[in-house]
Amino acid sequence: MSTLNNKIGLVTGSGQGIGRAIALSFVREGAKVVVADFNKEMGLKTVELITDAGGSASFIYGDISKEESVKATVDYVISTYGRLDIACNSAAVSRGNGPIHEYEHSTFDQTLDMCLTNTWLCMKYEITAMLKNGGGAIVNISSNASLRGQAFNTAYAAAKGGVNILTKSAAAEYGAKGIRINAVSPGVVLTPGLEQYFEEQPEKAEGLRKKSVMNRLGTPEEIADAVSFLSSDRASFITGQILSVDGGGAVR
């Protein structure tokens, strides 16, 4: 039985990788989806994959680190489908890495803007829409870097740590108003970006596989399945949680 029948969904950063897998999973489970991304070509490809499979989706271009773009995105969902039931905030871009004392202020700020502030902006407008609709479910994409820290990736780890607390705080605010808010924290997942990294540095592949107690990488589809579950009524008594989908990486 499909778990998201007749739901209207929004997935940011769904032009490729984990975000695309989430959009596809939402549709497989019966939802109609708005694909939001700042890569028009990849976003339209996600819509094509959905419609070719018999699903319903539409694309909107947007830079969700900008408030006016986020508002326009949620307004588009409402004008196209009439309401917003479920949303996954997947879009994130990390700028730079290296020792803390060598970070440029602008680089740190950019990472916060595109990994934390953007999530808050999305929630601001998604929650506004869901309150008018009597409730809904939001899932934010975090990272296992947020759980233990990550050397030389400080800005990203700090931003995703902020996503975790943002998720929990918002869940406390809106649980009584019918809006459930959770986060999924992926481990090492074989996305197109990671595949490219392996091509450039193949010696790193085995070490990353061993970050999981299952000695393998995750797939975007495994992350997407967790997001679809948390978005569905099967998770109706779950809110304010950070679910690690990492092959046991958090306990290694």
Secondary structure, DSSP 8 states (H G I E B T S, - for coil): --SSTT-EEEEETTTSHHHHHHHHHHHHTT-EEEEEES-HHHHHHHHHHHHHTT--EEEEE--TTSHHHHHHHHHHHHHHHS---EEEE--------S-GGG--HHHHHHHHIIIIIHHHHHHHHHHHHHHHHT-EEEEEE--THHHH--TT-HHHHHHHHHHHHHHHHHHHHHGGGTEEEEEEEE-SB--HHHHHHHHH-GGGHHHHHTTSTTSS-B-HHHHHHHHHHHHSGGGTT--S-EEEESTTGGG-
